[in-house]
Amino acid sequence: MDPFCKAGVLCALPVLKYMKNQPRAEDSGFLLFTSSGCRMADEEHIQQFSQGMPSPAVFVYTLPNILVGEWSILSGWKGWCQCHIVQGADKNLILNAVERHYKQGNEAPLAAAWCVVEPGHVEAFLFICEKAE
């Protein structure tokens, strides 16, 4: 598992357990926002490619949405997801996406995450949103 997925998984473990135990858990969703995506895995893949044949174990992590796949594997969650690659943490963008989710008639809980991993720098947070009664 690459550093991006490790940070995202550690951040999400308590939330994944909560989401899995919700009624209609299959209707819940995840919004992932990142500015780094899988850049470190991409760079390692490019380096390995220039030295010969790159490892498939690195290639799989060259997709930023692989983090959501890791969440699904670990928790058995089968809901929907969106992965947004953006220039920087923008709380308004995240909140607008959450609001749009509920305006479309969705009732189930939603988890929104920000995860950035760069050499010497890690940011990760995740929060749960639920529609007010």
N, C-alpha and C positions, 0 to 999 in steps of 0.2 A: 504494500500500500504506500503510495507516495505521501509526502508531507501535507499536501493540500487535503487529501482524504482523511489522513490521521487527525488533523486539527478539526475538520468538520464532523467526524464521527465522535470524537471526544466531547465536543460541544453539544452534540445532538442526543447522546445516549439517554438522558433523563426524559427528554421530550418524546423520543421514539416510543419509550415505554408508555407514556401518558397517551399518545395518539393511538397506539395499538389497542388500548383498552376502552376507547370511546365507542359509543353506539355509531353505527354507520361509518366505521373507520375507513372503509374503502372509498368513501366520498371525501375524506380529508385530503388536503393537498400540502405541498411544500413549494415555497418560493425560495430559490437560492440566488443570491446576488454576490458577485465577486468582481474585483478589478484585476486580480492576478490569474484567475482560472488555474489552469494546470501548467503555467509557464515553466516551472522548474522541471516537470516531467518532459515537456516539449524540448527544453534545452538539453536534457540528458539523452533523449531520443535522437536528436540531431547529432550530438557528440558521438553516440554509439554508431549511428549511420555512417559518419565520416571515417570510422575505424573498422568498418566491415558491416556485418549484419546486426542490426539492433535487436534487442530482446523483446519478444512479445509481452513480457511482464512489464516492461516500461511503456510500450505502445498503448496498452489498454488505458493507461492513466493520462494519455494525451487528449482526452475528451473531458472538458470541465464538468459535464453533467454526470460523470462517473460517480461523483460523490453521492448523488441521489440514489444511484444504483447500490452503493455501499449501504446507505440507510435502509433500502428495501431488503437487501440480503440479511442484514443484521436483525431487523425487526419483523420481517414477514409482511411489512406494510405494502399494499398494492394500490395506493391512491394515485392521483395525478401529480405532476410536477412541472415547474418551469425553472429554467436556468437563465439568468440575465447577466451578461458580461457588461459592466459599466465602468466609467472612468474613476469613480470614487464613491465612497459611502454617501448616499443621498437619502436621508430619512424620509423626505417627501416622496421620492420615487417609490420607496418601499411601502409607505403608507397608502399611496395612491393605488398600488397593485393590490394591496389587501382590501381596500375599499371597493375596487372594481370587482373583486372576487365575490363579495357579498351582495353587491348591486345586481349581479347576474343571477341572483336567486339561490346561491349556495347557502346551506345551513350548517355544514359540518365544520369542525375546527380546521384551522389553517396554521401551519408553521412557516415562519419567514426567517431566513438566515442570511447573514453576511459572513463571508469567509475569505480571507486574503492570507496567502502564505508566500513570502519572498525570503531570500537568504537573510537570516538574522531578524526577521520580522514576522509575527503572526497576529492576526486579528480574527476572532471568531465569536459570534453571538447568535443566538437563536431564540425566538420568542413565539409563544402560542397566541393565536387570536381566536376568539369565539364571538359569534353573533350575539349581541345584547337582546334580551327578551323584550 
